[in-house]
Amino acid sequence: MVGLGEATHGSHEFFTMKERVFRYLVEEKGFTTFALELSWSAGLQIDDYLQTGKGDARKIAEETLTNTPWDHEEFVSLIEWMRDYNRRHPGRTVHFMGDDIGAPAVSDEFFGRVTGYVRQNHPEALPRLNELYTGLRPIDDVFAYLGKPLAQRQQLATKAQQALELISRQKGSGGEAFEWAEQNARSIAQTAKFLTMNPDDPGTLPSFQRFRDEVMAQNVTWWQQRTGLRAGLAERRPAHARRRHTVPREAARRRDREVLRRPHSPSRSPGGRQADAVTARPRHEPLDPS
C-alpha cells in the first residue's frame, strides 16, 4: 500500500505528481487499485466504466465528481488513462475505489443494487426492504437532506440499519452477489448515520468525523479482503480541511477563502486537483526507492 496525501484539496501540482506516481506503480510495480476520498457508490460507478468501457469518461466524471473537491479536468485524464490501461491489459485490470460515505448524493440506481439483489434472490423480503428505504431513497443532495428535522433523520438512519440487518440475515445464500449487496447496504446505513449530525452544534462534529474516518477504514478493509490485495488508507490533511467536510458548503467555502488569503498558503490553479490515493501491490514486493 502507498498512501498519497496533500496539504490542500484542488491543487494541480499535488495531483500531477500523484498521477505520475500512480502510473509508475501500476506499470512498474504491479499496483491495481486507486482509492479516493469519494463516496463508495461513486467509486463503483467509475469502476464499472473502467471494467466494461460502457459510457463516456467525461460524462462519468461529471455524474460522480460534480460538487466534490475532485471536479477537475485532471480526474477525467486519470479515468481515461485507467480505462485505456484496462483495454491494453484485459487480464490484469486496474480498479477505482471510493471509500467514503455517500456524498453529495446517493442515487436511486445505487439503492437498486441492494433491492435488485433481494428481488432476484429473496423476493419475499423485498416489500419490507422497500418499506425501510421509503423516505431515504434516493438522497439527491446531502446538504438539503440535513435540512430535515433531526428526529426524522435519526428515524431514517435506524431504518437503514434495519435494512442492512435484513440483508445480513441472508448470509451464505448468495455468494459473491450477497457480499456486494451487503456492502452496498452497509454504505447506505453508514451514510444515513453520518447524516444524523447537527451542523448547528459544532461540539458534535468531532465525533461524526471520527465515525467517518472509521467508515473509510472499514471500506478499505472490505475491499482488501474482497480482492485479496494489500490496501490501506493514508490521509494527510490539515485540520481546517478535515473540518470542512462536516459543515455546510457555504461555510466550507468561506473557510477556504480565508485560508487562501493567508501568507504562504499553497498555490491553487483553476484546473487543479488533489486526492487521497490508495494503491495496492503484491505482497512482499519491495518498493524501489528510485
C-alpha positions in Angstrom: 0.0 0.0 0.0 1.1 3.5 -0.8 -0.8 6.5 0.7 -0.6 9.8 -1.1 -1.9 12.9 0.6 -1.9 16.7 0.2 -1.9 20.0 2.0 -4.9 21.3 0.0 -7.8 20.0 -1.9 -7.8 21.1 -5.6 -4.2 21.8 -6.1 -2.9 21.0 -9.6 0.7 20.4 -8.6 -0.2 17.8 -5.9 -2.3 15.7 -8.3 0.1 15.9 -11.2 2.7 14.3 -9.0 0.2 11.7 -7.7 -0.9 10.7 -11.1 2.7 10.2 -12.2 3.4 8.1 -9.1 0.3 6.0 -9.6 1.1 5.3 -13.2 4.6 4.2 -12.2 3.2 1.9 -9.5 0.8 0.3 -11.9 3.2 -0.1 -14.8 6.3 -1.0 -12.9 5.3 -2.4 -9.5 2.0 -4.2 -10.2 -0.4 -2.0 -8.3 -4.0 -2.4 -9.1 -6.3 0.0 -7.2 -6.7 3.7 -6.9 -8.8 4.6 -3.8 -10.1 8.0 -3.2 -11.9 10.0 -0.5 -15.0 9.8 -2.6 -18.4 8.1 -1.9 -18.5 4.3 -2.2 -21.3 4.5 -4.7 -19.5 6.9 -7.0 -16.4 4.7 -6.9 -18.4 1.8 -8.1 -19.9 3.8 -10.9 -16.4 4.8 -12.1 -15.1 1.3 -11.7 -18.0 -0.1 -13.7 -16.8 2.1 -16.6 -13.2 1.1 -16.2 -14.1 -2.6 -16.4 -16.7 -2.5 -19.2 -16.0 0.6 -21.2 -19.7 1.4 -21.3 -20.3 5.1 -21.3 -18.1 8.1 -21.7 -15.3 9.1 -19.3 -16.2 12.8 -19.2 -19.8 12.1 -18.6 -19.0 9.6 -15.8 -16.7 12.1 -14.2 -19.5 14.7 -14.4 -22.0 12.4 -12.8 -19.7 11.3 -10.0 -17.4 14.2 -9.2 -19.7 17.3 -9.6 -19.9 19.2 -6.3 -16.9 17.3 -4.9 -13.3 18.5 -4.4 -12.3 16.3 -7.4 -14.4 18.1 -10.1 -11.3 18.9 -12.2 -10.0 18.1 -15.6 -7.1 16.1 -14.2 -9.6 13.4 -12.9 -11.0 13.0 -16.4 -7.5 12.4 -17.6 -6.9 9.8 -14.9 -10.1 7.9 -15.6 -9.3 7.9 -19.4 -5.8 6.6 -18.7 -7.1 3.8 -16.4 -9.7 2.7 -19.0 -7.0 2.7 -21.7 -4.8 0.6 -19.5 -7.6 -1.9 -19.0 -8.1 -2.2 -22.7 -4.5 -3.0 -23.2 -4.3 -5.4 -20.2 -7.6 -7.3 -20.1 -6.1 -10.0 -17.9 -4.9 -7.6 -15.2 -7.2 -4.6 -14.9 -6.9 -1.6 -12.5 -9.7 -0.5 -10.3 -11.1 2.7 -8.9 -12.5 2.6 -5.3 -14.4 5.3 -3.3 -14.0 4.7 0.4 -16.2 7.5 1.8 -19.8 8.0 2.8 -22.4 8.7 0.2 -22.0 12.4 -0.5 -23.0 14.6 -2.2 -25.7 12.1 -3.2 -26.8 8.5 -3.0 -28.6 7.7 -6.3 -31.7 5.6 -6.8 -29.6 3.4 -9.0 -27.3 2.6 -6.1 -30.2 1.7 -3.9 -31.2 -0.5 -6.8 -28.0 -2.5 -6.4 -29.4 -3.7 -3.0 -33.1 -4.1 -3.8 -32.2 -5.7 -7.1 -30.3 -8.4 -5.3 -33.2 -9.0 -2.9 -35.7 -9.1 -5.8 -33.7 -11.8 -7.6 -32.7 -13.9 -4.6 -35.1 -13.2 -1.8 -38.3 -11.7 -3.3 -40.3 -12.4 -0.1 -38.1 -9.8 1.7 -38.5 -7.1 -0.9 -41.7 -5.4 0.4 -40.1 -5.0 3.8 -36.8 -3.7 2.3 -38.7 -1.1 0.2 -40.6 -0.1 3.3 -37.4 0.5 5.2 -35.9 2.6 2.4 -39.0 4.7 2.0 -38.2 8.4 2.7 -34.5 7.7 2.3 -34.3 6.6 -1.3 -32.7 8.5 -3.0 -30.6 11.1 -1.3 -30.3 13.7 -4.1 -28.4 16.2 -2.0 -27.0 15.6 1.4 -26.9 19.3 2.2 -30.7 19.5 1.6 -31.1 16.3 3.5 -29.5 17.9 6.5 -32.4 20.3 6.5 -34.8 17.6 7.6 -35.6 17.6 11.3 -33.1 15.7 13.4 -35.6 13.3 14.7 -36.7 12.3 11.2 -33.0 11.8 10.1 -32.5 9.6 13.2 -35.5 7.5 12.3 -34.4 7.1 8.7 -30.9 6.1 9.9 -32.5 3.4 12.2 -34.4 2.0 9.2 -31.3 2.0 7.0 -29.5 -0.1 9.7 -32.5 -2.4 9.9 -32.3 -2.8 6.1 -28.6 -3.8 6.4 -29.6 -6.3 9.1 -32.3 -7.7 6.8 -29.6 -8.3 4.1 -27.1 -9.7 6.5 -29.5 -12.4 7.7 -29.3 -13.8 4.2 -25.5 -14.5 4.6 -24.4 -17.7 3.0 -27.2 -17.8 0.5 -25.8 -15.7 -2.4 -22.1 -16.0 -2.6 -20.3 -13.0 -4.2 -23.6 -11.3 -5.1 -24.6 -11.4 -1.4 -21.3 -9.9 -0.3 -21.7 -6.9 -2.7 -25.3 -6.4 -1.7 -24.4 -6.4 2.0 -21.6 -4.0 1.5 -23.8 -1.6 -0.5 -26.5 -1.8 2.1 -23.8 -1.0 4.7 -22.7 2.1 2.8 -26.3 3.3 2.8 -26.5 2.7 6.6 -23.2 4.4 7.1 -24.3 7.5 5.2 -27.7 7.7 7.0 -26.0 7.5 10.4 -23.4 10.2 9.5 -26.2 12.5 8.3 -27.8 12.4 11.8 -25.2 15.0 12.8 -26.3 18.5 13.7 -24.4 21.1 11.7 -25.6 23.8 14.1 -23.8 22.1 17.0 -20.0 22.3 16.4 -19.4 20.3 19.5 -20.8 17.1 17.9 -18.7 17.4 14.7 -15.5 15.7 16.0 -17.4 12.5 16.9 -19.0 12.4 13.4 -15.7 13.0 11.8 -14.2 10.1 13.8 -17.1 8.0 12.6 -16.4 9.0 9.0 -12.7 8.0 9.4 -13.8 4.6 10.8 -16.1 4.2 7.7 -13.3 4.8 5.3 -11.1 2.3 7.2 -13.9 -0.3 7.2 -14.5 0.2 3.5 -10.8 -0.1 2.6 -10.6 -3.2 4.7 -13.6 -4.8 3.0 -12.1 -4.0 -0.4 -8.7 -5.6 0.6 -10.4 -8.7 1.9 -12.7 -8.9 -1.1 -9.9 -8.5 -3.7 -7.1 -10.3 -1.8 -4.9 -7.3 -2.3 -2.9 -5.4 0.3 -4.5 -2.0 0.6 -4.7 0.8 3.1 -5.7 4.4 3.6 -3.4 7.3 4.3 -4.8 10.8 4.8 -2.7 13.8 5.3 -4.9 16.9 5.6 -4.6 20.0 7.8 -7.2 20.5 10.5 -9.2 23.1 8.6 -9.5 20.7 5.6 -10.7 17.8 7.9 -13.4 20.0 9.4 -14.7 21.5 6.2 -16.2 18.2 5.1 -18.6 18.1 8.1 -20.0 21.6 7.7 -22.4 23.1 5.2 -20.9 24.0 1.8 -21.0 27.8 2.1 -19.3 27.7 5.5 -16.6 25.5 4.0 -16.1 27.9 1.1 -15.8 30.8 3.5 -13.1 28.9 5.4 -11.3 28.0 2.2 -11.2 31.7 1.1 -9.8 32.7 4.5 -7.1 30.0 4.2 -6.1 31.1 0.7 -5.7 34.7 1.9 -3.1 33.7 4.4 0.6 34.4 3.5 2.5 31.4 2.1 -0.7 29.4 1.5 -0.2 26.6 -1.1 -0.9 27.8 -4.6 -4.1 26.6 -6.3 -4.9 26.6 -10.0 -8.4 26.8 -11.5 -7.9 23.4 -13.1 -6.2 22.0 -10.1 -7.0 18.9 -8.2 -5.9 16.8 -5.2 -6.6 13.4 -4.0 -6.2 10.9 -1.2 -4.9 8.0 -3.2 -4.5 4.4 -2.1 -3.0 1.7 -4.3 -2.4 -1.9 -3.7 0.6 -4.0 -4.6 1.5 -7.7 -4.5 2.6 -9.0 -1.1 6.3 -8.8 -0.2 7.3 -6.8 -3.3 9.7 -4.0 -2.2 9.1 -0.5 -3.5 12.0 0.8 -5.5 13.1 4.0 -3.7 14.3 5.4 -7.0 
